Amino acid sequence: MSEYHNLPKHIAIIMDGNNRWAKSRLLGGIAGHKAGKDAVRTVVEECARLGVKVLTLFAFSSENWRRPKDEVTALMELFLLALKKEVRRLHKNNIRLVVIGDKSGFSERIQYQIREAESLTCNNTGMTLAVAANYGGQWDIVQAAKNLACKVKEGTLEPEDISAELISQEVCLAEFPAPDLCIRTAGEQRISNFLLWQFAYTEFYFTDVYWPDFGRAELHQALSSYASRIRRFGRTDDQVEQLKELQCSNKE
């Protein structure tokens, strides 16, 4: 049983601060990304141990291509290495991997390794690790709109039947519950084009800690903050309490 009475089913993390972590240590930027990989492993292992169902990590945004060419090249090599080696660890621990984003933007080598990694872990029944790579929230919504537009054009969908529910079925991560909690590191307090549609009712937690220094203790601080919050979804506090009482009585 989890040590939290309301553990988030789905946690999303914007992993920020790798470059600043490296700069503060007079190191090159890629050293920060390598250190960030260790933080990923720690957080994945702890989330799986606690019983989190889905963990989504923002690894590379559609805007990150604007970074210096040498840094982008190094990031792609790290991504390729993780797909080859880290996936074995995920598979051993019954964790499923899915990659979301515009995968066509990657090299053939990376696209191949993504397919291999997803295929290897597709039947795993533990936590799902979703990695957002070459992902943008606006791109995600546009793709959903295009899919629905195609159905209208084909005559299988009427424009007036388009609803929030239908859009939710077309965006990335549609098969999973929406994120309950989003954590962003390194002191930034913005969404940065991440899961714009999916974040409609997500709770946010911001920390000044750089991603390479984000470990188990920092994760538990975020979870403790989440556990103290009341999620109303448009209801009043009294309605939330009545709903909890009803759910408890139904369990009995």
N, C-alpha and C positions, 0 to 999 in steps of 0.2 A: 504493500500500500504506500502511496506517495506521502511524503511528509507535509504536503500542502493540501488543504481541504478543497481548494479550487485551482488546481494546476492547469495552466493553459493547455488546451489541446494542440494549438498551433502557435508557434513562436516564429517571428520573422526578425532577422537581424541585419542592420546596415553596418557592415564592418568598416569602420572609418579610423583613420589615424596612423596607418602603416608608415607613410612617408614622414610624418611629423615625429613618430617614434624613432625612426632611423636618424633623422636630422638632429634630434636632441642628443643622440649618442655619437654624432659626427660620423655616421655611416651612410653608405649609398642607399638610395630608395629601395632597391631590390632586397636589401637586407631586412627591411621592414616587412616586406611581403612574405619573405621566408619565415620570419618570426610569427607573422600572422597565421601561417599554415599550422603552426603548433597550437595556437589558440583555437583554431577551428577543430582540431582533433579533440582537445579538452572539452569544448562545449558540446560537440556531438556526442561524446561518450557520456557526459553528465546528463544531457537531455534524454538520451536513451535509457539511462539507468533510472531516472525519475519517472519515466512513463509518458513523456511527451509524444504525441502521435505524429506530428509533422514539424520539422524545423526547416525554415526557408532562409537561405543565406544569399545576400546580395553581393555577388563576387565580382561582377564586371558589368558596368552599365553601358547602354548604347552611346553614352557621351564619353566614356573613358577612352575611346579611340583617339580623342584629342590630346591625350597625354604624349610626352616625348616618345619618339619611335623606339628608342632603346628600352624604355620601361615597358612599353606595350609588348615588344618582342619577348622580354624576360617574363612578363606575366603569362603570355601564351605558353611558354616553355614550362612554367610552373603548373599551369592548368593541365597540360598534356601529361606531365609527370604524375600529378595527383590522380588523373583518370587511369593511369596504368598501375600505380602502386597502392594509393590509399583506398581504391575501390575494393581491393582484396580484403582489407581490414573491415570495411563496411559489410561485405558479403559474409565474412566470418562471424560477424555479430548480428546477422539477420536484419540488416538495415537496407532498405530499398533506396536507390538513387534515381532521381529524375532531374533533368536539366531543362529549364524554361528560358525562353528568349528566342531571338532570331539566329538560330544555329547556322543558317546559310552564310552568315558573315565570317565564319571560322574557316580555317584551312581544311582540306580534305582529311588530313591526318587527325585533326581534332574531332571533326564530325564522325569519323570512323570510331575513334575511341569513346566518344559519347554513346554511340549506338551499342558498342560492346559492353560498356559499363552498365547501361540501362538494361540490356538484355541479361547480363549476368545476375543482376540483383532483382529482376522484375517480380520474382515469386517470393521474395522475402516478406515476412509478415510482421516484423518489428516496426520501429520508427521509420518514417519516410524522410529522407534528406533531399530537399529540393534546392538546387543551385541555380540562381538567376544569373545567366551569363549572356552578354550582349542583349540585355533586357532593358526595356523602358516601359513604364506604365502607360504612357500615351500610345506607344506602339501596340501594346496589348489590347487596349480598347479599340484602336483602329482595326486590328485584325478581327476582333469580335464583330465590329460593325460590317466589315467586308463579308464575313461569313454569313451574317444574317441578310445582307443585301443580295448575296448570291441565291439564297433560298427564296427571297421575294421574286427575283428575276426568273427563277425556275418555276415559280407558281406554287411552291410548297409552303409558302408562308405569306400571310397578308400583313401589310405594313402596320395596321392597327393592332395586330396581335403581338407586336414586339413589346417586351416588358423587361423590367429589371431582372426578373428571374431568367429570361431567355439570354440576356447579355451575360449573366453570371455563369451560364452553362457554356459560353463560348470563350471566356477569358482563360488565361493560364491558371492552373491549380483548381479548375472547376470541380475536380473529383474530391477535393478536400474541404474541410470546414474553413471558413475565413479565418485569418490570423486573429487570435485573441490579444496578443501582445507583440508590439514591435520595439526592439531595443536598438538604439543608435549610440555608438561610442564616439569618443574624441570631442565631446562638447558641442557638436553641431545639432541644431534643432530644426530640421526640415526633412521632408520626405524624399527629395531628390529623384522624383519620377519613378518611385518604387511602388508597385502594387496599388496604384491609385484607386482602382475600382474596388479591390478587395479590402482596403483599409477603412471602409465606411464606418464601422463601429469598433475599430481596433484601439486598444489602450496603448499609450506610448510611454516609454521610459528612456530618459536621456542620461548619459553619464559622461564625465570628463575623461575617463580612462581611455587611453589609446587601445585599439584592438589587440595588439600583441600582448598587452598586459591584462586583458580581460580573461579571467579564469573562473574557476568554480565559485569562489567567494563572491565575485562580481555578479555572476549569473544568479546566485541565490539572493543577492540584494534586490535584483530586478524582480525576481519571483515573489519576494516578500512584499515589495511595493504593490505588485499586481494583486496579491492576496488581500490587501487592505482596501481595495477599491470596490465600489458598488457599480455594477454595470446595469444601467437602467434601460437601454434600448428604447428611449422615448417615454418610459413609464415614470411614475413617481416613486419615491422611496417606499411609501405604504404599499403600493401595488407590487413592488419587488418582494417585500416581506411576505405578502399574501401568497404570491406565487411560490416562494420557497416553502411556506407552510403546506401548501397544496401538494407540492412535489414530495415532501417528507411523508405526508399522510398516505399518498399513493404507494410509496415504497413499503409502508407498514402493511 
